Amino acid sequence: MNDWTAGYIADINYTFGYYQELNPLWNKLAFLYGGYMPPEINTACELGFGQGMSINFHAAASACSWYGTDFNPSHACYAQNLAAVSGADVKLYDESFLDFCSRQDLPDFDYIGLHGIWSWVSGENRAIIVDFIRRKLRVGGVVYISYNTLPGWSTFAPVRHLMTEHANTIGVEGHGIVSRVDGALDFMEKLLLTNPDYTKLNPLIADRLKSIKQQNRHYLAHEYFNHDWQPMHFATLAECLEPAKLTYVCSGNYLEQVNILNLNPEQLSFLNDIADPIFRESVRDFIVNQQFRRDFWVKGGLKLSNLERTDALKALRVVLVTHKKSIRYKIRGRLGDSVMNEAIYDPIIDLLADHTPKTLGELETELSKANMSFGQLLEAIMILISAGYLAVAQEASVINQAKQHTDKLNSHLINKSRGSNDITYLASPVTGGGFSVGLNQQLFLLSTQQGGSSAVELAQSVWQILASQGRRLIHQGNVLESAEENIAELTSQAAEFLEYQLPILKALYIV
């Protein structure tokens, strides 16, 4: 009997996650910071889109035409439903990589994204993906790949092996994958109590297993319990991608590009003496013990001169996506926590406090009065975006075009929040992608759309929904049992929502 799953976990659905690095707008600043010209992206593709949150947000919130596949029909059905709601230009399939990549009706692509795919599929499927990129990625096009990386996974790989072997040989298959995941985790806990020599040489294993036990079981099933699981050295990935003529550009993790937060002077000097870029990245992974990479590659990318790079950066627009009171002037890099100099960051935040997009050139003009250099501004922007305080913003014409689709999608998702807390994002045509909006905030939005205007009205409306389903709030770790306690807490949350969060959602054109 042919197994259509090809060893991939399919008896439990993937989580409803959103991944901002798949947003084609995300690569714009990354490319420019790395000195490359970012291409215009009109056609895009996501391979293995899961529940389809990212691809639907990016299709609805941009002017791009999107294509994608996920072999799981449940995922594809859910994603297709969202696409039908938004009316965005997106075509979604439930085909295997072999079938999808062999289609004759696909256009050439400016962008191909893979999140959580490369390390979890077979070598045969990786070869199909590379061939697809070789044939269907336009010259100048971008590939985004995220994957588990060596050496960071070296010590935990044997633990993962034992867990999957336990799930496959001792776990009771009829009880489902969640039961087998729990059984494997319990087995490993008992094994570690025997004080094996392996953990004596690798003492952090116990802490890592403890952290894993606290994670969503749907996520763990897909992360650790597939038949194929292949962490890979950066140089090995580069070798795999050679037939597709790809050149490494930079990390899709903005914070990784700010060296001062991740490398000490000796490490940075050592790396700078390595001329070969592929070997340099491999050595860097060893220095930081890299576990997961998010990489941008390009097919024939153009390097910019310093003047061209600066001009392009100055034209880039950014927007403040949080309230100033929520900003914490501390950022964690590989070297630990670093304090952000308020003398540099406060003036930037103040200029963006109205949540209106502004170009880096406009910010530079204002900040030059305070003797802030463009280099200081650029580094601060990278850090503020990494911390989730700022986002790159699209042009006004694209925003206005996309809003008709995001309005439909957001209205649908907000309505779904009455009975489900699975989805904690809405789509913003300003940022071209998803924006984190929690369950209660979505329900507050629903109440405002139904005429609620005061904190008390919003709290009463939301409590009626929660109470009808037997749901209760948790405050400071304690479940609030009485209606009075829940309404009081909701009223407090609603007041903060109206004062701080709703204006941002309006500025981002989410409502």
C-alpha positions as CSV (number, residue, x, y, z in Angstrom):
1,M,0.0,0.0,0.0
2,N,1.4,3.4,-1.0
3,D,2.0,5.7,2.0
4,W,1.1,9.2,0.8
5,T,2.7,10.7,4.0
6,A,6.3,9.7,2.9
7,G,7.2,9.3,6.6
8,Y,6.0,12.8,7.5
9,I,3.6,13.2,10.5
10,A,0.1,13.5,9.1
11,D,-2.2,12.2,11.8
12,I,-2.1,15.4,13.7
13,N,-2.3,18.9,12.1
14,Y,0.4,21.5,12.3
15,T,0.0,24.6,14.5
16,F,-1.5,27.8,13.2
17,G,1.8,29.7,13.3
18,Y,2.8,32.8,11.3
19,Y,6.4,33.3,10.2
20,Q,7.4,36.8,9.3
21,E,10.6,35.8,7.5
22,L,8.5,34.4,4.7
23,N,7.1,37.9,4.1
24,P,8.9,39.0,0.8
25,L,9.1,42.5,2.3
26,W,11.3,41.1,5.1
27,N,14.1,40.4,2.7
28,K,14.2,44.0,1.5
29,L,16.0,45.4,4.6
30,A,18.0,42.2,5.0
31,F,19.4,42.4,1.4
32,L,20.2,46.1,1.7
33,Y,21.9,45.7,5.0
34,G,24.0,43.0,3.5
35,G,24.8,45.1,0.5
36,Y,22.6,43.5,-2.2
37,M,19.9,44.9,-4.3
38,P,16.5,43.5,-3.3
39,P,14.5,42.3,-6.3
40,E,11.0,43.3,-7.2
41,I,8.7,40.5,-6.2
42,N,5.6,39.9,-8.2
43,T,5.2,36.2,-8.1
44,A,6.0,34.1,-5.1
45,C,5.7,30.5,-3.9
46,E,5.7,28.7,-0.5
47,L,6.5,25.0,-0.4
48,G,4.9,23.2,2.6
49,F,2.6,26.0,3.8
50,G,1.2,24.1,6.8
51,Q,-2.1,25.5,7.8
52,G,-1.5,28.3,5.3
53,M,-1.5,31.3,7.7
54,S,1.7,32.8,6.3
55,I,0.9,32.4,2.7
56,N,-2.6,33.7,3.1
57,F,-1.5,36.7,5.1
58,H,1.2,37.5,2.5
59,A,-1.1,37.1,-0.4
60,A,-3.9,39.2,1.1
61,A,-1.5,41.9,2.4
62,S,0.6,42.4,-0.7
63,A,0.3,42.9,-4.5
64,C,2.0,39.5,-5.2
65,S,0.6,36.5,-6.9
66,W,1.2,33.5,-4.7
67,Y,1.3,29.7,-5.3
68,G,1.9,27.0,-2.8
69,T,1.4,23.3,-1.8
70,D,1.1,21.3,1.3
71,F,0.7,17.5,0.9
72,N,-1.7,17.3,3.9
73,P,-5.2,17.7,2.5
74,S,-6.6,19.0,5.9
75,H,-4.0,21.8,5.8
76,A,-4.7,22.6,2.1
77,C,-8.5,22.6,2.7
78,Y,-8.1,25.1,5.6
79,A,-5.8,27.3,3.6
80,Q,-8.0,27.3,0.6
81,N,-10.9,28.4,2.7
82,L,-9.0,31.4,3.9
83,A,-7.9,32.2,0.4
84,A,-11.6,32.1,-0.8
85,V,-12.5,34.5,2.1
86,S,-9.9,37.1,1.2
87,G,-10.2,36.9,-2.5
88,A,-6.5,37.4,-2.8
89,D,-4.4,36.2,-5.8
90,V,-3.3,32.8,-4.3
91,K,-3.5,29.3,-5.7
92,L,-3.1,26.5,-3.2
93,Y,-2.7,22.7,-3.7
94,D,-2.5,19.6,-1.7
95,E,0.1,18.0,-3.9
96,S,3.4,16.3,-3.0
97,F,6.6,18.2,-3.9
98,L,7.1,15.8,-6.9
99,D,3.6,16.5,-8.3
100,F,3.6,20.2,-7.6
101,C,7.1,20.9,-8.9
102,S,6.2,18.9,-12.1
103,R,3.2,21.1,-12.9
104,Q,3.3,22.8,-16.3
105,D,1.0,25.7,-15.4
106,L,3.2,27.4,-12.9
107,P,4.9,30.7,-13.7
108,D,8.5,31.5,-13.0
109,F,8.9,32.9,-9.5
110,D,10.7,36.0,-8.0
111,Y,10.6,34.4,-4.6
112,I,10.4,30.8,-3.2
113,G,10.1,30.2,0.5
114,L,10.5,27.1,2.7
115,H,10.0,27.3,6.4
116,G,10.3,24.1,8.4
117,I,10.6,21.9,5.4
118,W,14.3,21.3,4.4
119,S,15.3,19.4,7.5
120,W,12.2,17.3,7.7
121,V,11.9,15.8,4.3
122,S,13.8,13.0,2.5
123,G,16.9,13.4,0.4
124,E,14.7,12.7,-2.7
125,N,12.4,15.5,-1.9
126,R,15.3,17.9,-1.2
127,A,16.6,17.0,-4.7
128,I,13.1,17.7,-6.2
129,I,13.1,21.1,-4.4
130,V,16.5,22.1,-5.7
131,D,15.6,21.1,-9.3
132,F,12.4,23.2,-8.9
133,I,14.4,26.2,-7.8
134,R,16.8,25.7,-10.7
135,R,14.0,25.6,-13.3
136,K,11.4,28.0,-11.8
137,L,13.3,30.8,-10.0
138,R,14.0,33.8,-12.1
139,V,17.4,35.3,-12.4
140,G,17.7,37.7,-9.5
141,G,15.1,35.8,-7.6
142,V,15.2,35.0,-3.8
143,V,15.0,31.8,-1.9
144,Y,14.4,31.7,1.8
145,I,15.2,28.5,3.7
146,S,15.0,27.8,7.4
147,Y,16.5,24.6,8.8
148,N,18.0,22.8,11.7
149,T,21.7,23.4,11.8
150,L,24.8,21.6,12.9
151,P,26.8,21.8,15.2
152,G,23.9,23.1,17.4
153,W,21.9,19.9,17.2
154,S,24.9,17.5,17.5
155,T,24.4,16.8,21.2
156,F,20.6,16.4,21.2
157,A,20.4,14.3,18.0
158,P,20.9,11.0,19.9
159,V,18.1,12.0,22.3
160,R,15.8,12.7,19.4
161,H,16.7,9.3,17.9
162,L,15.8,7.5,21.1
163,M,12.5,9.4,21.4
164,T,11.4,8.5,17.8
165,E,12.5,4.9,18.3
166,H,10.4,4.7,21.4
167,A,7.4,6.2,19.7
168,N,7.8,3.7,16.8
169,T,8.6,0.5,18.7
170,I,7.1,0.8,22.1
171,G,4.4,3.5,21.7
172,V,0.9,2.3,21.1
173,E,0.0,3.5,17.6
174,G,-3.7,3.2,18.1
175,H,-3.5,5.8,20.8
176,G,-2.3,8.5,18.4
177,I,0.8,10.5,18.0
178,V,0.2,12.8,21.0
179,S,0.2,9.7,23.3
180,R,3.3,8.4,21.7
181,V,5.0,11.8,22.1
182,D,4.2,11.9,25.8
183,G,5.3,8.3,26.2
184,A,8.7,9.1,24.6
185,L,9.2,12.1,26.7
186,D,8.4,10.2,29.9
187,F,10.8,7.4,28.8
188,M,13.6,9.9,28.3
189,E,13.0,11.5,31.7
190,K,13.3,8.1,33.4
191,L,16.4,7.3,31.3
192,L,18.1,10.5,32.5
193,L,17.4,9.6,36.1
194,T,19.8,6.6,35.6
195,N,22.6,9.2,35.2
196,P,24.0,7.9,31.9
197,D,27.5,8.8,30.8
198,Y,26.2,10.7,27.8
199,T,24.5,13.3,30.0
200,K,27.7,13.6,32.2
201,L,29.5,14.7,29.0
202,N,26.5,16.8,27.9
203,P,25.0,18.2,31.1
204,L,22.5,20.6,29.4
205,I,20.5,17.7,28.0
206,A,18.2,17.5,31.0
207,D,17.4,21.3,30.8
208,R,16.6,21.0,27.1
209,L,14.3,18.0,27.6
210,K,12.5,19.9,30.4
211,S,12.0,22.8,28.0
212,I,10.7,20.6,25.3
213,K,8.1,19.0,27.6
214,Q,6.5,22.4,28.0
215,Q,5.9,22.8,24.3
216,N,2.8,22.3,22.2
217,R,2.4,18.5,21.4
218,H,1.3,19.3,17.8
219,Y,4.5,21.2,17.3
220,L,6.7,18.5,18.9
221,A,5.2,15.8,16.7
222,H,6.1,17.6,13.5
223,E,9.5,18.9,14.9
224,Y,10.9,15.6,16.3
225,F,8.9,12.6,15.2
226,N,9.0,12.5,11.4
227,H,10.8,9.7,9.7
228,D,13.2,12.2,8.1
229,W,15.1,14.6,10.4
230,Q,18.3,15.9,9.0
231,P,20.1,18.8,10.7
232,M,22.7,20.1,8.3
233,H,26.0,22.0,8.2
234,F,25.8,25.3,6.3
235,A,28.4,24.2,3.9
236,T,26.4,21.0,3.2
237,L,23.3,23.1,2.4
238,A,25.4,25.3,0.1
239,E,26.6,22.2,-1.8
240,C,23.0,21.0,-2.2
241,L,22.0,24.3,-3.7
242,E,24.9,24.6,-6.2
243,P,22.8,23.1,-9.1
244,A,20.3,25.9,-8.6
245,K,23.1,28.5,-9.0
246,L,22.3,30.2,-5.7
247,T,24.5,32.6,-3.9
248,Y,24.2,33.1,-0.1
249,V,23.2,36.7,0.8
250,C,22.6,36.9,4.5
251,S,20.7,35.7,7.5
252,G,17.0,36.3,7.6
253,N,17.3,36.9,11.3
254,Y,18.1,40.6,11.5
255,L,19.6,40.3,15.0
256,E,22.1,37.8,13.6
257,Q,23.4,40.5,11.3
258,V,24.3,42.9,14.2
259,N,27.7,41.4,15.1
260,I,28.3,43.5,18.2
261,L,25.4,41.6,20.0
262,N,26.6,38.2,19.0
263,L,30.4,38.1,18.7
264,N,33.2,39.3,20.9
265,P,36.0,41.3,19.3
266,E,38.3,38.3,19.1
267,Q,35.7,36.2,17.4
268,L,34.7,38.9,14.9
269,S,38.4,39.5,14.1
270,F,38.9,35.8,13.5
271,L,36.0,35.6,11.2
272,N,36.9,38.7,9.2
273,D,40.2,37.0,8.4
274,I,38.4,34.1,6.5
275,A,38.0,35.1,2.9
276,D,35.7,32.3,1.8
277,P,32.0,33.2,2.7
278,I,30.8,29.7,2.9
279,F,33.6,28.6,5.2
280,R,33.2,31.8,7.2
281,E,29.5,31.0,7.9
282,S,30.4,27.4,8.9
283,V,33.0,28.7,11.4
284,R,30.5,31.3,12.7
285,D,28.0,28.5,13.3
286,F,30.6,26.7,15.4
287,I,31.4,29.8,17.4
288,V,27.7,30.5,18.3
289,N,26.7,26.8,18.4
290,Q,24.0,27.5,15.8
291,Q,20.9,25.3,16.0
292,F,18.5,26.9,13.5
293,R,19.3,29.1,10.5
294,R,17.1,31.4,8.5
295,D,18.9,32.2,5.2
296,F,18.4,34.2,2.1
297,W,19.9,33.1,-1.1
298,V,19.8,34.7,-4.5
299,K,20.1,33.6,-8.1
300,G,22.6,36.1,-9.6
301,G,22.2,38.9,-7.1
302,L,23.7,42.4,-7.7
303,K,26.0,43.9,-5.1
304,L,25.5,47.6,-4.5
305,S,28.1,50.3,-4.2
306,N,28.1,52.1,-0.8
307,L,26.3,55.1,-2.4
308,E,23.6,52.9,-4.0
309,R,23.1,51.0,-0.8
310,T,22.7,54.1,1.3
311,D,20.3,55.7,-1.2
312,A,18.1,52.6,-1.2
313,L,18.2,52.3,2.6
314,K,17.1,55.9,2.9
315,A,14.1,55.3,0.8
316,L,13.0,52.4,3.0
317,R,9.9,53.0,5.1
318,V,9.4,51.8,8.7
319,V,6.5,52.1,11.2
320,L,6.2,51.8,14.9
321,V,4.0,48.8,15.8
322,T,3.9,49.1,19.6
323,H,3.2,51.8,22.1
324,K,6.2,53.5,23.6
325,K,5.3,52.4,27.1
326,S,5.7,48.7,26.0
327,I,9.3,49.2,24.9
328,R,12.0,47.6,27.0
329,Y,15.5,49.0,26.3
330,K,17.2,45.6,26.5
331,I,18.0,43.1,23.7
332,R,19.3,39.6,24.0
333,G,22.0,38.5,21.5
334,R,24.4,35.6,21.6
335,L,26.6,37.4,24.1
336,G,23.6,37.9,26.5
337,D,21.5,40.9,27.4
338,S,22.6,44.3,26.0
339,V,21.2,47.6,27.2
340,M,19.9,49.8,24.4
341,N,21.1,53.4,24.7
342,E,18.0,55.5,25.3
343,A,19.8,58.6,24.0
344,I,19.8,56.9,20.6
345,Y,16.5,54.9,20.7
346,D,14.2,57.5,22.3
347,P,14.5,60.1,19.6
348,I,13.7,57.4,16.9
349,I,10.7,56.2,18.8
350,D,9.4,59.7,19.3
351,L,9.6,60.5,15.6
352,L,7.6,57.4,14.9
353,A,5.2,57.7,17.8
354,D,2.2,58.5,15.6
355,H,2.5,55.1,13.9
356,T,2.8,56.7,10.5
357,P,5.4,55.2,8.2
358,K,8.5,57.3,7.6
359,T,11.6,56.7,5.5
360,L,15.0,56.3,7.0
361,G,16.0,59.4,5.0
362,E,13.3,61.4,6.8
363,L,14.5,60.0,10.2
364,E,18.1,60.8,9.3
365,T,17.3,64.4,8.5
366,E,15.6,64.9,11.9
367,L,18.1,62.9,13.9
368,S,21.2,64.6,12.4
369,K,20.3,67.6,14.5
370,A,21.1,65.4,17.5
371,N,24.4,64.4,15.8
372,M,23.2,60.8,15.2
373,S,25.0,59.2,12.2
374,F,23.1,57.2,9.6
375,G,25.1,54.1,10.7
376,Q,23.8,54.5,14.2
377,L,20.3,54.9,12.9
378,L,20.5,51.8,10.7
379,E,21.8,49.6,13.5
380,A,19.1,50.9,15.8
381,I,16.4,50.1,13.2
382,M,17.7,46.6,12.8
383,I,17.6,46.0,16.5
384,L,14.1,47.7,17.0
385,I,12.7,45.5,14.2
386,S,14.3,42.4,15.7
387,A,12.7,43.2,19.1
388,G,9.3,43.5,17.4
389,Y,8.9,47.3,18.0
390,L,9.2,48.4,14.3
391,A,8.3,46.9,10.9
392,V,9.2,47.7,7.4
393,A,6.2,49.4,5.7
394,Q,4.9,49.0,2.1
395,E,4.2,51.9,-0.2
396,A,0.8,53.6,0.1
397,S,-0.4,52.4,-3.3
398,V,0.1,48.8,-2.3
399,I,-1.4,49.3,1.1
400,N,-4.6,50.7,-0.4
401,Q,-4.8,47.9,-3.0
402,A,-4.3,45.2,-0.4
403,K,-6.7,46.5,2.3
404,Q,-9.8,45.1,0.5
405,H,-8.4,41.6,0.9
406,T,-7.1,42.0,4.5
407,D,-10.4,43.5,5.6
408,K,-12.2,40.4,4.5
409,L,-9.7,38.0,6.0
410,N,-9.5,39.8,9.3
411,S,-13.3,40.0,9.6
412,H,-13.4,36.2,9.1
413,L,-10.6,35.5,11.7
414,I,-12.1,37.9,14.3
415,N,-15.4,36.2,14.0
416,K,-13.7,32.8,14.4
417,S,-12.2,34.0,17.7
418,R,-15.6,33.6,19.3
419,G,-15.1,29.8,19.5
420,S,-11.4,29.2,19.0
421,N,-8.1,30.6,20.3
422,D,-5.9,28.9,17.6
423,I,-5.1,32.0,15.6
424,T,-3.4,34.9,17.3
425,Y,-2.6,37.0,14.2
426,L,-4.4,39.3,11.9
427,A,-3.2,40.7,8.5
428,S,-1.8,44.2,8.0
429,P,-1.5,45.7,4.5
430,V,1.0,48.2,6.0
431,T,3.5,45.6,7.0
432,G,2.5,43.2,4.2
433,G,2.0,40.3,6.6
434,G,0.7,39.0,9.9
435,F,0.5,41.0,13.2
436,S,0.2,39.5,16.6
437,V,-3.3,40.1,18.1
438,G,-4.3,37.9,21.1
439,L,-7.7,36.2,21.6
440,N,-9.1,38.8,24.0
441,Q,-7.9,41.7,21.7
442,Q,-9.7,40.0,18.8
443,L,-12.9,39.7,20.8
444,F,-12.6,43.4,21.9
445,L,-12.3,44.2,18.2
446,L,-15.5,42.2,17.5
447,S,-17.2,44.2,20.2
448,T,-16.2,47.6,18.7
449,Q,-17.4,46.4,15.4
450,Q,-20.8,45.7,17.0
451,G,-21.0,49.2,18.5
452,G,-19.2,48.8,21.8
453,S,-17.2,51.9,22.7
454,S,-16.4,51.9,26.4
455,A,-14.2,49.5,28.4
456,V,-17.2,48.3,30.4
457,E,-19.2,47.6,27.2
458,L,-16.3,45.6,25.6
459,A,-15.8,43.6,28.8
460,Q,-19.4,42.7,29.2
461,S,-19.6,41.6,25.5
462,V,-16.5,39.5,25.7
463,W,-17.5,37.9,29.0
464,Q,-20.8,36.8,27.5
465,I,-18.9,34.9,24.8
466,L,-16.4,33.3,27.3
467,A,-19.0,32.4,29.9
468,S,-21.2,30.7,27.3
469,Q,-18.3,28.3,26.6
470,G,-17.3,27.8,30.2
471,R,-14.0,29.7,29.6
472,R,-12.3,31.7,32.4
473,L,-9.4,34.2,32.5
474,I,-6.1,33.5,34.3
475,H,-4.6,36.4,36.3
476,Q,-1.2,36.1,37.9
477,G,-1.4,32.3,37.5
478,N,-4.8,31.9,39.2
479,V,-8.0,31.0,37.4
480,L,-10.7,33.7,38.0
481,E,-13.9,31.8,38.9
482,S,-16.5,34.4,39.5
483,A,-18.2,36.5,36.9
484,E,-17.3,39.6,38.8
485,E,-13.6,38.8,38.9
486,N,-13.6,38.0,35.1
487,I,-15.5,41.1,34.2
488,A,-13.2,43.3,36.3
489,E,-10.1,41.8,34.7
490,L,-11.7,42.2,31.2
491,T,-12.6,45.8,31.9
492,S,-9.0,46.5,32.9
493,Q,-7.7,44.8,29.7
494,A,-10.3,46.6,27.5
495,A,-9.3,50.0,28.9
496,E,-5.7,49.3,27.9
497,F,-6.8,48.0,24.6
498,L,-8.8,51.2,23.8
499,E,-6.0,53.5,24.9
500,Y,-2.9,51.8,23.5
501,Q,-3.7,48.9,21.1
502,L,-6.7,49.9,19.1
503,P,-4.9,53.1,17.7
504,I,-2.0,50.9,16.5
505,L,-4.4,48.4,14.8
506,K,-6.1,51.3,13.0
507,A,-2.7,52.7,12.0
508,L,-1.7,49.4,10.5
509,Y,-5.0,49.2,8.7
510,I,-5.9,46.0,10.4
511,V,-9.3,47.5,11.3
